[in-house]
Amino acid sequence: FNPQAWGEVAGTLAGLPTPFPGWLAAGVTALGVWVRWPLQWLSWWIVYGALVMVANKALGATVTLQRFYAATGFAAGPLLLTGLQPIPCLGPAASAVGFLWALAVYVYANADVTGFSLGRAALAAALPLVFLAALSLIGLGLVFFLTLFVALG
């Protein structure tokens, strides 16, 4: 693996003339972003849901993964408001409302299928975030100390 060679290849590819007009390239890029957006939400929902399900099981829930995903899938509806984000002024507000609404639906659905109280369901939904934040901080600390060790050693 030679990063310098890859940098040269990337620079060469970026400098090649494009056979398509700019509006077509921009349109294809926008289409790619538009298609990627719901798929990205879907992947986050699946991964985050699995982590929340682990937290649910750790807190004593007996719900199945199928019922859990069926209930929490309703949180996707309010996320459609995030599609308004490119609109000036309205977009960020609509996105914030959609995200908070989806979070409320997610926690309520989690409470409904697990039989937990809303507080316990919110805790189960927050535990994966806390775990990932702690893991990230540990990783950053390791990188910092390894860099410091290499620089001093």
C-alpha positions as CSV (number, residue, x, y, z in Angstrom):
1,F,0.0,0.0,0.0
2,N,1.5,3.2,-1.2
3,P,-0.5,6.3,-0.1
4,Q,1.6,8.6,-2.3
5,A,0.8,6.6,-5.4
6,W,-2.9,6.5,-4.5
7,G,-2.8,10.3,-4.1
8,E,-1.3,10.6,-7.6
9,V,-4.0,8.3,-9.0
10,A,-6.8,10.3,-7.3
11,G,-5.3,13.6,-8.6
12,T,-5.1,12.2,-12.1
13,L,-8.7,10.9,-12.1
14,A,-10.0,14.2,-10.7
15,G,-8.3,16.1,-13.5
16,L,-9.8,14.1,-16.3
17,P,-12.3,15.9,-18.5
18,T,-15.9,14.8,-17.9
19,P,-17.9,13.8,-21.0
20,F,-21.2,14.9,-19.5
21,P,-22.5,18.5,-19.1
22,G,-22.3,19.9,-15.6
23,W,-26.1,19.9,-15.1
24,L,-26.2,16.1,-15.8
25,A,-23.4,15.4,-13.4
26,A,-25.1,17.5,-10.7
27,G,-28.4,15.7,-11.4
28,V,-26.9,12.3,-11.1
29,T,-25.1,13.3,-7.9
30,A,-28.3,14.6,-6.4
31,L,-30.1,11.4,-7.4
32,G,-27.4,9.4,-5.6
33,V,-27.8,11.5,-2.5
34,W,-31.6,11.2,-2.7
35,V,-31.4,7.4,-3.0
36,R,-28.7,7.1,-0.3
37,W,-30.7,9.1,2.3
38,P,-33.4,6.5,3.1
39,L,-31.0,3.6,2.9
40,Q,-28.7,5.3,5.3
41,W,-31.6,5.8,7.8
42,L,-32.5,2.1,7.3
43,S,-29.0,0.9,8.1
44,W,-28.8,3.1,11.2
45,W,-32.2,1.8,12.3
46,I,-31.2,-1.8,12.0
47,V,-27.8,-1.4,13.7
48,Y,-29.1,0.9,16.5
49,G,-32.1,-1.3,17.0
50,A,-30.0,-4.3,17.5
51,L,-28.0,-2.4,20.2
52,V,-31.2,-1.2,21.8
53,M,-32.5,-4.8,21.8
54,V,-29.3,-5.9,23.6
55,A,-30.0,-3.2,26.2
56,N,-33.6,-4.3,26.5
57,K,-32.5,-7.9,27.1
58,A,-30.0,-6.7,29.7
59,L,-32.8,-4.8,31.4
60,G,-35.0,-7.9,31.5
61,A,-37.2,-7.6,28.4
62,T,-38.7,-10.7,26.8
63,V,-39.7,-9.2,23.5
64,T,-38.6,-10.8,20.2
65,L,-36.5,-8.9,17.7
66,Q,-39.3,-9.2,15.1
67,R,-41.8,-7.5,17.4
68,F,-39.3,-4.9,18.4
69,Y,-38.5,-3.9,14.8
70,A,-42.1,-4.0,13.9
71,A,-43.0,-1.5,16.6
72,T,-40.0,0.8,16.3
73,G,-40.4,1.0,12.5
74,F,-43.1,3.5,13.0
75,A,-40.4,6.0,14.1
76,A,-39.4,6.3,10.4
77,G,-42.5,8.3,9.6
78,P,-41.5,11.5,11.3
79,L,-38.1,11.3,9.8
80,L,-39.6,12.2,6.5
81,L,-39.6,15.8,7.7
82,T,-35.8,15.7,7.5
83,G,-36.3,15.7,3.7
84,L,-37.2,19.3,4.0
85,Q,-33.7,20.2,5.3
86,P,-32.5,22.0,2.1
87,I,-35.3,24.6,2.4
88,P,-33.9,27.7,4.1
89,C,-35.3,28.5,7.5
90,L,-38.0,25.9,7.4
91,G,-35.7,22.9,6.8
92,P,-33.6,22.9,10.0
93,A,-36.7,23.4,12.1
94,A,-38.6,20.7,10.3
95,S,-35.6,18.4,10.7
96,A,-35.4,19.0,14.4
97,V,-39.1,18.5,14.9
98,G,-39.0,15.3,12.8
99,F,-36.0,13.9,14.7
100,L,-37.5,14.7,18.1
101,W,-40.8,13.2,17.1
102,A,-39.1,10.1,15.8
103,L,-37.2,9.8,19.0
104,A,-40.4,10.0,21.0
105,V,-42.2,7.4,18.8
106,Y,-39.1,5.1,19.1
107,V,-39.1,5.3,22.9
108,Y,-42.8,4.9,23.2
109,A,-42.8,1.9,20.9
110,N,-39.9,0.4,22.9
111,A,-41.9,0.9,26.1
112,D,-45.0,-0.7,24.5
113,V,-43.4,-3.9,23.2
114,T,-41.1,-4.5,26.2
115,G,-43.6,-3.5,28.9
116,F,-41.1,-1.1,30.4
117,S,-42.0,2.3,31.8
118,L,-41.2,5.2,29.5
119,G,-38.2,6.1,31.7
120,R,-36.8,2.5,31.5
121,A,-37.4,2.4,27.7
122,A,-35.6,5.7,27.3
123,L,-32.7,4.3,29.3
124,A,-32.6,1.3,27.0
125,A,-32.6,3.6,24.0
126,A,-29.8,5.8,25.5
127,L,-27.5,3.0,26.7
128,P,-26.2,2.2,23.2
129,L,-25.4,5.8,22.7
130,V,-23.6,6.0,26.0
131,F,-21.7,2.8,25.2
132,L,-20.6,4.0,21.8
133,A,-19.6,7.4,23.2
134,A,-17.5,5.7,25.9
135,L,-16.0,3.4,23.3
136,S,-15.1,6.4,21.1
137,L,-13.5,8.2,24.0
138,I,-11.4,5.2,24.9
139,G,-10.4,4.8,21.2
140,L,-9.4,8.5,21.0
141,G,-7.5,8.2,24.2
142,L,-5.6,5.2,22.9
143,V,-4.8,7.0,19.7
144,F,-3.6,10.0,21.6
145,F,-1.4,8.0,24.0
146,L,0.0,5.8,21.2
147,T,0.8,8.9,19.2
148,L,2.5,10.5,22.2
149,F,4.4,7.3,22.9
150,V,5.7,7.1,19.4
151,A,6.6,10.8,19.3
152,L,8.5,10.5,22.6
153,G,10.0,7.1,22.0
